[in-house]
């Protein structure tokens, strides 16, 4: 009995699918943050959320081998596709770019009133305020150990009083922690205009068998407009 | 709140090392979450629940109250009736909320006598007489300290007490859940529940305590010859890390994960799905969700206070949608029943047949691909 009804249903559904229904494959391009805005610099990866008819589909963390260091290359490292969308229903797409600690740096949202074959565009913008960037090449202190053995890192300075500039861990940041070098938006302790160049810092890499605590300097790169830990 | 399930949430503003608390942002978040349909405990409620049972009302507490009462008496000596009245009201509230405490009957007696003085200053003799009776009911065996009370007051107290001792007494019969709770009446430990205690008629305060439970208090009136019965339940007290300690751990990068973990017992104690802790982060804020939603980090990003509500609501929505998908996956047990197959098969045939007859337009579904154009060659 079960087989009979299954066959009946399947044949009817097959007939329906062979009728004059049509599929629409929509395409949405994520455009970089327009210049001269440099907020996309330091984005380690992106996440896309597609919402339609009360259902959200969230992409995995889309990361490349390194964060974005060129405004023209502010792009998703892969594609995210969602099927079974009602062509006539509005679709809202949100794209967010995160730094290596998992803090949102750029984002954009658009709503397509219906799915259409012609490509659409979504332009990213800064999630204000854009924080000064500190770029840390962790591998220089790992002495050949794999980056995957690092579970977290802390960057601090004791210029005036002990102050934590960056605190990131793999549990919170997920795959955004992986690209090398790491790039972190710094909420307090680094001036956006490079005034804090040559700031003495300590970089602590957590999770290793032997804890690594390295003295370094945050040096402002006047052409790239961010700090580098050297 | 499209597609989202209402959840029980607690919003908890925590303190940064410099003592800053994002109270405004937390209050706004709580209000926004309520608007989203969630049931929300605000920061003040959370603090009150966590502190209940961990606030002592013993001798130190009684000594502080006696100091306040002395200040009230001094104010009355300076004819500052307004200040004395305010102090008396404040002390009265504290005594009532502490159920008279466990530090002896002195604070209650002194407070009632301060109220008597205030009534006498206002020439309200009947009110003054009632407060004298109240003082005697709180401590029928207490002798007033001659250094603190003038002779006239001590004489009035002694005469009235002698008269009241002839009145028939009353009783309090008390039962508690759980049992074996220590019962203090008017600041003095009297019995272990369930028990019955004889009392002088009048107003009395009782405090019931049991280790690891929040204290319960009652404020009751005993009439001459009457028995008052009360049944009281004591709720377990919060026994995890204090909010101060959790804040300190979260401020210490090496103990941050431990601090976030300490929020989970808070959620269990409050019986909420998630605690949303708000930590000031320089000029910005950072939030933590504990327990962490499935497949999500406990820590949210560092964001401006104005962006707090959208960020938290967005994260909770994602959790709800994931939960709904999981629930729908689990509800596939329908295939186990042949009857269900008959119904489903018949319904499918009817639906497809009806579709061919009634469909207004050709059906369309589609896919959406989100991608970036290839960046220019370097």
Interface residues (C-beta under 8 A of the other chain):
Chain A: X1 X2 X4 X5 X6 X8 X9 X12 X13 X15 X16 X19 X20 X21 X22 X23 X24 X25 X26 X27 X28 X29 X30 X31 X32 X48 X49 X50 X54 X55 X56 X58 X59 X70 X72 X73 X75 X76 X78 X79 X80 X81 X82 X83 X84 X85 X86 X87 X88 X91 X93 X95 X98 X101 X102 X103 X104 X112 X115 X122 X127 X128 X129 X131 X154 X156 X164 X167 X169 X171 X172 X173 X174 X185 X187 X188
Chain B: X2 X3 X253 X254 X256 X257 X281 X282 X283 X284 X297 X298 X299 X301 X302 X303 X304 X307 X311 X317 X318 X321 X338 X341 X342 X344 X345 X346 X348 X349 X352 X353 X355 X356 X362 X363 X364 X365 X366 X367 X368 X369 X370 X371 X372 X373 X374 X375 X376 X378
